């Protein structure tokens, strides 16, 4: 049973992910394959990314930069 007060995670389509991270489709999927970017959720014939996972990935990149550990 689910809590009726819980907001479901927001899903982002590829174009939204590309706009947020500034990477091409190929680069995103290459990084997913390398396990260095969040994997999409497959919904039948489409794929979407969990917004909070993409946001966390962005924050981790900023943290690495600020700590002098940028890859």
ZIVENVEN-V138577 format. One record per helix or strand of 2 or more residues. SS is the DSSP state (2 for helix, 1 for strand). FROM is the first residue (numbers start at 1). TO is the last residue. If there is no record, write none. Layout:
ss = [SS;SS]
from = [FROM;FROM]
to = [TO;TO]
This chain:
ss = [1;2;2;1;1;2]
from = [11;14;25;41;46;51]
to = [12;21;33;43;50;66]
